[in-house]
Amino acid sequence: MPDFTGVAAALADDAQARLIAYARHETPTGDAQELNALADVLEERYRELGARTERVARETGDHLVARWGEGDGPHVLLLGHHDTVWPRGTLETMPVAAADGVLRGPGVYDMKGGLVVAETAFAVLRECGVAPARPVRLVVVADEEVGSPTARPLVEEHVAGAVAVLGLESPHPGGALKSARLGSTRVRIEVRGRSAHAALDPESGVSAVDELVDQLFAVREIMAAEPTVLCNVGTVDGGGRTNVVPDQACADIGLRFTDTATQDRVLAALGRLTPVRAGAEVTVRTLTSRPAWSETDDDLLARVAAAGAAVGQEVTGRPAAGGADTNTPGAAGIPTLDGFGPLGGGAHAPDERIELATLPERAALLASVLAAL
C-alpha cells in the first residue's frame, strides 16, 4: 500500500502556502478579471500535475476543466469552485493569517481549501507513482455562490458518463461527508409602481416599496404552511429619495427544499402572487435552481469508507442543508458524495477558518479514493 498519508504530510507546507496565496487573491462572484487571474494560476498548476485543461469563457468569469487519464470512458468527476462571497477589499479587515494550527481568511473554507486538497491529492498520487483507477475530470466553476447560473450546463455535460461525483466543498463538523443536500432556489420579486411627489401629489403615485412589503408578508404566509422549507429574504432594494413615491422595488429570496414536490408547490404559490394595490405590477422570477438531492448512495459511501480505512481514517456521511453543484448529479441518481474539503467553520462569516492539519489528511483520503474507484 503506498504511503499516501506520509507523502501528504510531507506536502503540507506547500499546501498551506498555496492556500494562503489563493485566499489572498480575492475572487468575488462576478468579478471576471480576478476570477480569470486565479484560473490562470490553477490551470498552470493542473498542467504541472499532468492534466489537460480547458477554459470555458463566460462574461462573469471563466470556468476551468482539467482531465487526468486517457479516453472518454467512465470517469470520476470532481466538482469545485473558485468564486467566493467576499467582495474586493475584504482582506483589509479580514486578513489571511495562520496561528495555533488554524488558517483564517476569506475563502479558505468555502472553498479554496477544497481546491488545494484536490491538487495535493494529485501530487500525492504522482509522488507515490500511482495513477487514478479511472480517468478523472475536475470542473472548477466561477459562479457557484449564486447558484451556478452559467456553470450548470457545464456540470451536466461532465456528469454524463461519470461513475461517481465527488464534491470538494467543506465537510460536516467533525469531518463527515455530505451524502445528500437540500434543493436550493433563488427567487426575485420585482415590483413596478408609479412615481410622484411624495408631498404635493402622493395620490398620483403607487409605492413599489409599500407593495413589496405587502408581498413579503404574503410570502411569509406561504412559508407558514411549509414547515420543511427554509426561507431567507436576502436582499431588499427600492426607491431612491424620500420625497419621491418609489416606482420600483425588488427582493431576492433564498429557498431550501427537502424534495422536488415541495419545491414545485412553493414556487407555484409564489408565481401566483398578485398586486395588493391598484396600479402596481408584481413579477416573480426564478434566478437559479438546484434540485433536491435526497438519496444517499450507500455503495459509494462504503467504497469511500474502505479507501479511508486504508489511510487510517474513519469515514462517515450524512445529509446536509446547504446546496452545491453536487445537487445536480445527486438528484439525477449518479453516485455522489460531497465534503472532501478540509475541516473548519465560518462559511460566509467573519470567522471563516480551516484546521491546517486536515489539509494533508483530506488529500491523503482523496488520493486513496481516486486510486480505488
C-alpha positions as a LaTeX table, in Angstrom:
\begin{tabular}{lrrr}
\hline
Residue & $x$ (\AA) & $y$ (\AA) & $z$ (\AA) \\
\hline
Met1 & 0.00 & 0.00 & 0.00 \\
Pro2 & 1.52 & 3.38 & $-0.98$ \\
Asp3 & 2.18 & 5.73 & 1.91 \\
Phe4 & $-0.40$ & 8.33 & 0.89 \\
Thr5 & $-0.54$ & 9.72 & 4.44 \\
Gly6 & 3.21 & 10.18 & 4.80 \\
Val7 & 3.61 & 11.77 & 1.38 \\
Ala8 & 0.67 & 14.11 & 2.02 \\
Ala9 & 2.22 & 15.15 & 5.33 \\
Ala10 & 5.46 & 15.96 & 3.53 \\
Leu11 & 3.50 & 18.23 & 1.18 \\
Ala12 & 1.63 & 20.01 & 4.00 \\
Asp13 & 3.76 & 23.17 & 4.00 \\
Asp14 & 3.38 & 23.54 & 0.24 \\
Ala15 & $-0.38$ & 23.01 & 0.52 \\
Gln16 & $-0.61$ & 25.67 & 3.21 \\
Ala17 & 1.41 & 28.15 & 1.15 \\
Arg18 & $-0.76$ & 27.59 & $-1.90$ \\
Leu19 & $-3.96$ & 28.05 & 0.06 \\
Ile20 & $-2.67$ & 31.29 & 1.57 \\
Ala21 & $-1.82$ & 32.55 & $-1.91$ \\
Tyr22 & $-5.23$ & 31.57 & $-3.27$ \\
Ala23 & $-7.06$ & 33.20 & $-0.36$ \\
Arg24 & $-5.06$ & 36.41 & $-0.74$ \\
His25 & $-6.25$ & 36.52 & $-4.34$ \\
Glu26 & $-9.77$ & 37.87 & $-3.86$ \\
Thr27 & $-12.31$ & 36.34 & $-6.25$ \\
Pro28 & $-15.82$ & 37.68 & $-5.63$ \\
Thr29 & $-18.52$ & 36.15 & $-7.78$ \\
Gly30 & $-18.95$ & 38.14 & $-10.98$ \\
Asp31 & $-15.52$ & 39.77 & $-10.92$ \\
Ala32 & $-14.30$ & 38.23 & $-14.16$ \\
Gln33 & $-10.88$ & 39.86 & $-14.07$ \\
Glu34 & $-9.98$ & 38.48 & $-10.64$ \\
Leu35 & $-11.61$ & 35.09 & $-11.23$ \\
Asn36 & $-9.77$ & 34.62 & $-14.52$ \\
Ala37 & $-6.45$ & 35.62 & $-12.96$ \\
Leu38 & $-6.81$ & 32.90 & $-10.33$ \\
Ala39 & $-7.99$ & 30.46 & $-13.00$ \\
Asp40 & $-4.69$ & 31.13 & $-14.77$ \\
Val41 & $-2.82$ & 30.04 & $-11.65$ \\
Leu42 & $-4.98$ & 26.95 & $-11.15$ \\
Glu43 & $-4.68$ & 25.96 & $-14.80$ \\
Glu44 & $-0.89$ & 26.16 & $-14.69$ \\
Arg45 & $-0.86$ & 24.04 & $-11.50$ \\
Tyr46 & $-3.11$ & 21.37 & $-13.02$ \\
Arg47 & $-0.88$ & 21.17 & $-16.07$ \\
Glu48 & 2.14 & 20.74 & $-13.79$ \\
Leu49 & 0.28 & 17.80 & $-12.27$ \\
Gly50 & $-0.24$ & 16.17 & $-15.67$ \\
Ala51 & $-3.72$ & 17.38 & $-16.59$ \\
Arg52 & $-5.09$ & 18.51 & $-19.91$ \\
Thr53 & $-7.04$ & 21.72 & $-19.35$ \\
Glu54 & $-9.83$ & 23.63 & $-20.99$ \\
Arg55 & $-11.20$ & 27.11 & $-20.27$ \\
Val56 & $-14.90$ & 27.78 & $-20.73$ \\
Ala57 & $-15.24$ & 31.53 & $-21.18$ \\
Arg58 & $-18.14$ & 33.40 & $-19.64$ \\
Glu59 & $-18.67$ & 37.14 & $-19.15$ \\
Thr60 & $-18.83$ & 36.73 & $-15.37$ \\
Gly61 & $-15.67$ & 34.61 & $-15.19$ \\
Asp62 & $-14.20$ & 31.55 & $-16.86$ \\
His63 & $-14.88$ & 28.01 & $-15.75$ \\
Leu64 & $-11.99$ & 25.55 & $-15.80$ \\
Val65 & $-11.92$ & 21.85 & $-16.71$ \\
Ala66 & $-8.92$ & 19.60 & $-16.02$ \\
Arg67 & $-8.62$ & 15.97 & $-17.13$ \\
Trp68 & $-6.31$ & 13.23 & $-15.93$ \\
Gly69 & $-6.15$ & 9.87 & $-17.72$ \\
Glu70 & $-6.89$ & 8.78 & $-21.25$ \\
Gly71 & $-10.14$ & 8.16 & $-23.06$ \\
Asp72 & $-13.73$ & 9.30 & $-22.75$ \\
Gly73 & $-14.95$ & 6.21 & $-20.91$ \\
Pro74 & $-16.45$ & 6.10 & $-17.42$ \\
His75 & $-14.77$ & 8.71 & $-15.27$ \\
Val76 & $-14.76$ & 10.16 & $-11.76$ \\
Leu77 & $-15.86$ & 13.78 & $-11.62$ \\
Leu78 & $-14.58$ & 16.26 & $-9.04$ \\
Leu79 & $-16.57$ & 19.47 & $-8.54$ \\
Gly80 & $-15.29$ & 22.73 & $-7.06$ \\
His81 & $-15.47$ & 26.50 & $-7.46$ \\
His82 & $-13.08$ & 29.43 & $-7.18$ \\
Asp83 & $-15.55$ & 32.25 & $-6.56$ \\
Thr84 & $-16.29$ & 33.47 & $-3.03$ \\
Val85 & $-18.99$ & 35.56 & $-1.36$ \\
Trp86 & $-16.46$ & 38.14 & $-0.21$ \\
Pro87 & $-16.16$ & 41.50 & $-2.05$ \\
Arg88 & $-12.87$ & 43.07 & $-3.05$ \\
Gly89 & $-11.20$ & 44.75 & $-0.10$ \\
Thr90 & $-12.29$ & 42.17 & 2.48 \\
Leu91 & $-8.63$ & 41.35 & 3.18 \\
Glu92 & $-8.20$ & 44.79 & 4.74 \\
Thr93 & $-10.44$ & 43.85 & 7.66 \\
Met94 & $-10.21$ & 40.06 & 7.43 \\
Pro95 & $-6.57$ & 39.23 & 6.62 \\
Val96 & $-5.33$ & 35.74 & 5.90 \\
Ala97 & $-3.44$ & 34.56 & 8.98 \\
Ala98 & $-2.22$ & 31.26 & 10.41 \\
Ala99 & $-1.88$ & 30.67 & 14.15 \\
Asp100 & $-2.19$ & 27.73 & 16.52 \\
Gly101 & $-2.91$ & 25.26 & 13.73 \\
Val102 & $-5.74$ & 27.32 & 12.24 \\
Leu103 & $-5.75$ & 29.31 & 9.00 \\
Arg104 & $-8.25$ & 32.16 & 8.86 \\
Gly105 & $-9.33$ & 34.28 & 5.93 \\
Pro106 & $-11.95$ & 34.80 & 3.24 \\
Gly107 & $-12.47$ & 31.71 & 1.11 \\
Val108 & $-10.15$ & 29.33 & 2.97 \\
Tyr109 & $-13.09$ & 27.12 & 3.98 \\
Asp110 & $-15.55$ & 27.85 & 1.18 \\
Met111 & $-13.88$ & 26.58 & $-0.82$ \\
Lys112 & $-10.31$ & 27.27 & $-1.80$ \\
Gly113 & $-9.24$ & 24.76 & 0.83 \\
Gly114 & $-11.06$ & 22.08 & $-1.16$ \\
Leu115 & $-9.22$ & 23.10 & $-4.33$ \\
Val116 & $-5.91$ & 22.71 & $-2.51$ \\
Val117 & $-6.98$ & 19.29 & $-1.20$ \\
Ala118 & $-7.62$ & 18.17 & $-4.79$ \\
Glu119 & $-4.35$ & 19.39 & $-6.23$ \\
Thr120 & $-2.43$ & 17.96 & $-3.27$ \\
Ala121 & $-4.14$ & 14.59 & $-3.79$ \\
Phe122 & $-2.88$ & 14.53 & $-7.39$ \\
Ala123 & 0.59 & 15.50 & $-6.16$ \\
Val124 & 0.44 & 12.62 & $-3.67$ \\
Leu125 & $-0.52$ & 10.15 & $-6.39$ \\
Arg126 & 2.33 & 11.39 & $-8.59$ \\
Glu127 & 4.89 & 11.16 & $-5.79$ \\
Cys128 & 3.71 & 7.62 & $-5.00$ \\
Gly129 & 3.80 & 6.56 & $-8.65$ \\
Val130 & 0.09 & 5.67 & $-8.56$ \\
Ala131 & $-2.39$ & 6.56 & $-11.28$ \\
Pro132 & $-6.08$ & 7.10 & $-10.56$ \\
Ala133 & $-8.08$ & 3.92 & $-11.13$ \\
Arg134 & $-10.20$ & 5.73 & $-13.73$ \\
Pro135 & $-9.93$ & 8.91 & $-15.77$ \\
Val136 & $-10.65$ & 11.91 & $-13.57$ \\
Arg137 & $-12.18$ & 15.24 & $-14.51$ \\
Leu138 & $-12.12$ & 18.31 & $-12.29$ \\
Val139 & $-14.60$ & 21.10 & $-13.03$ \\
Val140 & $-13.93$ & 24.41 & $-11.23$ \\
Val141 & $-16.78$ & 26.86 & $-11.74$ \\
Ala142 & $-16.84$ & 30.64 & $-11.37$ \\
Asp143 & $-20.40$ & 31.32 & $-10.16$ \\
Glu144 & $-21.28$ & 28.59 & $-7.67$ \\
Glu145 & $-22.04$ & 31.06 & $-4.88$ \\
Val146 & $-25.00$ & 32.45 & $-6.82$ \\
Gly147 & $-26.36$ & 29.09 & $-7.90$ \\
Ser148 & $-24.12$ & 28.38 & $-10.93$ \\
Pro149 & $-26.35$ & 30.12 & $-13.49$ \\
Thr150 & $-23.74$ & 29.80 & $-16.26$ \\
Ala151 & $-21.98$ & 26.71 & $-14.94$ \\
Arg152 & $-24.86$ & 24.27 & $-14.59$ \\
Pro153 & $-24.85$ & 23.18 & $-18.27$ \\
Leu154 & $-21.11$ & 22.55 & $-17.98$ \\
Val155 & $-21.61$ & 20.48 & $-14.83$ \\
Glu156 & $-24.36$ & 18.48 & $-16.52$ \\
Glu157 & $-22.10$ & 17.88 & $-19.53$ \\
His158 & $-19.37$ & 16.34 & $-17.40$ \\
Val159 & $-21.77$ & 14.45 & $-15.13$ \\
Ala160 & $-22.75$ & 12.43 & $-18.20$ \\
Gly161 & $-20.82$ & 9.16 & $-18.11$ \\
Ala162 & $-19.48$ & 9.64 & $-14.59$ \\
Val163 & $-19.38$ & 6.58 & $-12.33$ \\
Ala164 & $-19.03$ & 8.80 & $-9.26$ \\
Val165 & $-19.06$ & 12.51 & $-8.42$ \\
Leu166 & $-17.02$ & 13.87 & $-5.52$ \\
Gly167 & $-17.53$ & 17.42 & $-4.24$ \\
Leu168 & $-14.68$ & 19.47 & $-2.79$ \\
Glu169 & $-16.88$ & 21.57 & $-0.51$ \\
Ser170 & $-16.36$ & 21.55 & 3.25 \\
Pro171 & $-17.48$ & 18.55 & 5.32 \\
His172 & $-19.75$ & 18.46 & 8.32 \\
Pro173 & $-18.19$ & 19.50 & 11.65 \\
Gly174 & $-16.08$ & 16.56 & 12.67 \\
Gly175 & $-15.34$ & 15.58 & 9.07 \\
Ala176 & $-18.38$ & 13.53 & 7.99 \\
Leu177 & $-19.02$ & 13.67 & 4.27 \\
Lys178 & $-22.24$ & 15.07 & 2.82 \\
Ser179 & $-24.39$ & 12.30 & 1.36 \\
Ala180 & $-27.45$ & 14.36 & 0.32 \\
Arg181 & $-28.40$ & 18.04 & 0.09 \\
Leu182 & $-31.49$ & 20.22 & 0.19 \\
Gly183 & $-32.71$ & 21.72 & $-3.06$ \\
Ser184 & $-31.73$ & 25.37 & $-3.41$ \\
Thr185 & $-33.60$ & 28.04 & $-5.40$ \\
Arg186 & $-33.23$ & 31.81 & $-5.65$ \\
Val187 & $-36.34$ & 33.82 & $-6.47$ \\
Arg188 & $-36.66$ & 37.54 & $-7.24$ \\
Ile189 & $-39.84$ & 39.51 & $-6.63$ \\
Glu190 & $-39.92$ & 42.64 & $-8.78$ \\
Val191 & $-42.47$ & 45.39 & $-8.25$ \\
Arg192 & $-43.30$ & 48.32 & $-10.52$ \\
Gly193 & $-45.28$ & 51.27 & $-9.22$ \\
Arg194 & $-45.70$ & 54.88 & $-10.30$ \\
Ser195 & $-43.56$ & 57.79 & $-9.12$ \\
Ala196 & $-44.99$ & 61.06 & $-7.86$ \\
His197 & $-44.10$ & 63.89 & $-5.48$ \\
Ala198 & $-44.44$ & 62.43 & $-2.01$ \\
Ala199 & $-45.87$ & 65.66 & $-0.55$ \\
Leu200 & $-47.52$ & 67.61 & $-3.37$ \\
Asp201 & $-49.20$ & 64.76 & $-5.23$ \\
Pro202 & $-48.88$ & 61.48 & $-3.32$ \\
Glu203 & $-52.27$ & 60.20 & $-4.52$ \\
Ser204 & $-50.96$ & 60.02 & $-8.09$ \\
Gly205 & $-48.19$ & 57.67 & $-7.05$ \\
Val206 & $-48.13$ & 53.94 & $-6.44$ \\
Ser207 & $-45.42$ & 52.96 & $-3.98$ \\
Ala208 & $-43.45$ & 49.95 & $-5.17$ \\
Val209 & $-41.80$ & 49.74 & $-1.75$ \\
Asp210 & $-45.13$ & 49.53 & 0.09 \\
Glu211 & $-46.30$ & 46.92 & $-2.42$ \\
Leu212 & $-43.13$ & 44.88 & $-1.90$ \\
Val213 & $-43.61$ & 44.94 & 1.87 \\
Asp214 & $-47.13$ & 43.55 & 1.42 \\
Gln215 & $-45.82$ & 40.89 & $-0.96$ \\
Leu216 & $-43.21$ & 39.81 & 1.60 \\
Phe217 & $-45.98$ & 39.40 & 4.17 \\
Ala218 & $-47.74$ & 37.16 & 1.63 \\
Val219 & $-44.52$ & 35.17 & 1.23 \\
Arg220 & $-44.42$ & 34.72 & 5.00 \\
Glu221 & $-47.95$ & 33.30 & 4.93 \\
Ile222 & $-46.98$ & 30.83 & 2.18 \\
Met223 & $-43.98$ & 29.69 & 4.18 \\
Ala224 & $-46.00$ & 29.29 & 7.37 \\
Ala225 & $-47.80$ & 26.41 & 5.65 \\
Glu226 & $-44.49$ & 24.81 & 4.60 \\
Pro227 & $-42.57$ & 23.98 & 7.79 \\
Thr228 & $-39.86$ & 21.98 & 5.96 \\
Val229 & $-38.87$ & 24.91 & 3.73 \\
Leu230 & $-36.03$ & 27.25 & 4.70 \\
Cys231 & $-36.69$ & 30.80 & 3.50 \\
Asn232 & $-34.37$ & 33.79 & 3.71 \\
Val233 & $-35.10$ & 37.24 & 2.29 \\
Gly234 & $-31.51$ & 38.01 & 1.41 \\
Thr235 & $-31.76$ & 41.41 & $-0.30$ \\
Val236 & $-34.33$ & 44.21 & $-0.47$ \\
Asp237 & $-33.93$ & 47.22 & $-2.74$ \\
Gly238 & $-36.15$ & 50.04 & $-3.94$ \\
Gly239 & $-36.80$ & 53.72 & $-4.26$ \\
Gly240 & $-34.23$ & 56.47 & $-4.19$ \\
Arg241 & $-35.45$ & 59.63 & $-2.46$ \\
Thr242 & $-37.74$ & 60.22 & 0.49 \\
Asn243 & $-39.62$ & 62.97 & $-1.36$ \\
Val244 & $-40.48$ & 60.71 & $-4.32$ \\
Val245 & $-43.03$ & 57.89 & $-4.25$ \\
Pro246 & $-40.87$ & 54.95 & $-5.38$ \\
Asp247 & $-41.74$ & 53.32 & $-8.69$ \\
Gln248 & $-39.54$ & 50.21 & $-8.34$ \\
Ala249 & $-38.54$ & 47.71 & $-5.68$ \\
Cys250 & $-37.32$ & 44.14 & $-5.56$ \\
Ala251 & $-36.29$ & 41.40 & $-3.16$ \\
Asp252 & $-34.22$ & 38.27 & $-3.63$ \\
Ile253 & $-35.27$ & 35.24 & $-1.63$ \\
Gly254 & $-33.27$ & 32.08 & $-0.94$ \\
Leu255 & $-35.28$ & 28.87 & $-0.54$ \\
Arg256 & $-34.24$ & 25.37 & 0.54 \\
Phe257 & $-36.36$ & 22.30 & $-0.12$ \\
Thr258 & $-36.28$ & 18.70 & 1.07 \\
Asp259 & $-37.93$ & 17.32 & $-2.07$ \\
Thr260 & $-38.98$ & 18.28 & $-5.58$ \\
Ala261 & $-42.71$ & 18.12 & $-4.88$ \\
Thr262 & $-42.43$ & 20.73 & $-2.13$ \\
Gln263 & $-40.25$ & 22.89 & $-4.34$ \\
Asp264 & $-42.79$ & 22.79 & $-7.18$ \\
Arg265 & $-45.67$ & 23.58 & $-4.82$ \\
Val266 & $-43.96$ & 26.57 & $-3.23$ \\
Leu267 & $-42.71$ & 28.03 & $-6.50$ \\
Ala268 & $-46.20$ & 27.71 & $-7.95$ \\
Ala269 & $-47.63$ & 29.59 & $-4.95$ \\
Leu270 & $-45.04$ & 32.34 & $-5.33$ \\
Gly271 & $-45.87$ & 32.57 & $-9.02$ \\
Arg272 & $-49.49$ & 33.33 & $-8.11$ \\
Leu273 & $-48.63$ & 36.47 & $-6.12$ \\
Thr274 & $-50.81$ & 39.37 & $-7.30$ \\
Pro275 & $-50.68$ & 43.12 & $-6.57$ \\
Val276 & $-52.38$ & 44.38 & $-3.45$ \\
Arg277 & $-52.85$ & 47.94 & $-4.70$ \\
Ala278 & $-54.19$ & 49.26 & $-8.00$ \\
Gly279 & $-51.56$ & 50.31 & $-10.49$ \\
Ala280 & $-48.81$ & 48.07 & $-9.13$ \\
Glu281 & $-47.22$ & 45.26 & $-11.13$ \\
Val282 & $-45.64$ & 42.21 & $-9.50$ \\
Thr283 & $-43.32$ & 39.78 & $-11.27$ \\
Val284 & $-41.76$ & 36.67 & $-9.73$ \\
Arg285 & $-38.69$ & 35.17 & $-11.44$ \\
Thr286 & $-36.60$ & 32.12 & $-10.61$ \\
Leu287 & $-32.96$ & 33.18 & $-10.85$ \\
Thr288 & $-31.25$ & 29.85 & $-10.20$ \\
Ser289 & $-32.42$ & 26.46 & $-9.02$ \\
Arg290 & $-30.73$ & 23.29 & $-7.83$ \\
Pro291 & $-32.85$ & 20.16 & $-7.37$ \\
Ala292 & $-33.08$ & 18.36 & $-4.06$ \\
Trp293 & $-30.57$ & 15.51 & $-3.73$ \\
Ser294 & $-32.33$ & 13.34 & $-1.21$ \\
Glu295 & $-30.99$ & 9.80 & $-1.69$ \\
Thr296 & $-27.69$ & 8.58 & $-0.25$ \\
Asp297 & $-25.70$ & 6.12 & $-2.37$ \\
Asp298 & $-24.69$ & 3.60 & 0.28 \\
Asp299 & $-22.42$ & 1.67 & $-2.08$ \\
Leu300 & $-20.28$ & 4.71 & $-2.90$ \\
Leu301 & $-20.13$ & 5.68 & 0.75 \\
Ala302 & $-18.96$ & 2.17 & 1.64 \\
Arg303 & $-16.25$ & 2.24 & $-1.03$ \\
Val304 & $-15.03$ & 5.64 & 0.10 \\
Ala305 & $-15.05$ & 4.43 & 3.71 \\
Ala306 & $-12.89$ & 1.47 & 2.69 \\
Ala307 & $-10.46$ & 3.82 & 0.94 \\
Gly308 & $-10.42$ & 5.96 & 4.07 \\
Ala309 & $-9.67$ & 2.95 & 6.26 \\
Ala310 & $-6.69$ & 2.21 & 4.03 \\
Val311 & $-5.13$ & 5.52 & 5.12 \\
Gly312 & $-6.20$ & 5.18 & 8.74 \\
Gln313 & $-9.27$ & 7.41 & 8.56 \\
Glu314 & $-12.84$ & 6.66 & 9.62 \\
Val315 & $-15.28$ & 7.96 & 7.02 \\
Thr316 & $-18.97$ & 8.55 & 7.61 \\
Gly317 & $-21.62$ & 10.53 & 5.75 \\
Arg318 & $-24.96$ & 12.19 & 6.38 \\
Pro319 & $-27.27$ & 14.69 & 4.62 \\
Ala320 & $-26.56$ & 18.44 & 4.64 \\
Ala321 & $-28.72$ & 21.55 & 4.49 \\
Gly322 & $-26.58$ & 23.61 & 2.12 \\
Gly323 & $-26.85$ & 23.37 & $-1.66$ \\
Ala324 & $-23.96$ & 22.98 & $-4.13$ \\
Asp325 & $-23.20$ & 21.78 & $-7.64$ \\
Thr326 & $-23.30$ & 18.20 & $-6.32$ \\
Asn327 & $-27.08$ & 18.58 & $-6.11$ \\
Thr328 & $-27.23$ & 18.16 & $-9.87$ \\
Pro329 & $-25.64$ & 14.69 & $-10.15$ \\
Gly330 & $-27.06$ & 13.54 & $-6.82$ \\
Ala331 & $-30.61$ & 14.37 & $-7.87$ \\
Ala332 & $-30.00$ & 12.60 & $-11.19$ \\
Gly333 & $-29.12$ & 9.36 & $-9.41$ \\
Ile334 & $-25.37$ & 9.49 & $-10.07$ \\
Pro335 & $-23.40$ & 8.14 & $-7.07$ \\
Thr336 & $-22.32$ & 11.34 & $-5.32$ \\
Leu337 & $-20.57$ & 12.45 & $-2.15$ \\
Asp338 & $-19.51$ & 15.94 & $-1.10$ \\
Gly339 & $-17.38$ & 17.38 & 1.69 \\
Phe340 & $-13.83$ & 16.36 & 0.76 \\
Gly341 & $-12.51$ & 19.78 & 1.73 \\
Pro342 & $-10.63$ & 20.45 & 4.99 \\
Leu343 & $-12.33$ & 20.71 & 8.37 \\
Gly344 & $-13.08$ & 24.15 & 9.74 \\
Gly345 & $-16.02$ & 26.52 & 10.01 \\
Gly346 & $-17.35$ & 30.02 & 9.49 \\
Ala347 & $-18.51$ & 29.71 & 5.89 \\
His348 & $-19.71$ & 33.14 & 4.70 \\
Ala349 & $-18.83$ & 34.56 & 8.14 \\
Pro350 & $-16.03$ & 36.77 & 9.52 \\
Asp351 & $-14.50$ & 33.85 & 11.42 \\
Glu352 & $-14.03$ & 31.64 & 8.32 \\
Arg353 & $-11.24$ & 29.17 & 9.04 \\
Ile354 & $-9.77$ & 25.73 & 8.47 \\
Glu355 & $-7.79$ & 23.33 & 10.61 \\
Leu356 & $-4.43$ & 23.16 & 8.87 \\
Ala357 & $-3.69$ & 19.58 & 9.90 \\
Thr358 & $-6.69$ & 18.41 & 7.91 \\
Leu359 & $-5.35$ & 19.72 & 4.59 \\
Pro360 & $-2.92$ & 16.79 & 4.15 \\
Glu361 & $-5.35$ & 14.38 & 5.82 \\
Arg362 & $-8.10$ & 15.10 & 3.31 \\
Ala363 & $-5.58$ & 15.00 & 0.46 \\
Ala364 & $-4.48$ & 11.52 & 1.55 \\
Leu365 & $-8.12$ & 10.44 & 1.74 \\
Leu366 & $-8.93$ & 11.78 & $-1.73$ \\
Ala367 & $-5.79$ & 10.21 & $-3.19$ \\
Ser368 & $-6.80$ & 6.85 & $-1.71$ \\
Val369 & $-10.33$ & 7.21 & $-3.10$ \\
Leu370 & $-9.12$ & 8.11 & $-6.60$ \\
Ala371 & $-6.72$ & 5.18 & $-6.55$ \\
Ala372 & $-9.55$ & 2.80 & $-5.61$ \\
Leu373 & $-12.65$ & 3.94 & $-7.52$ \\
\hline
\end{tabular}
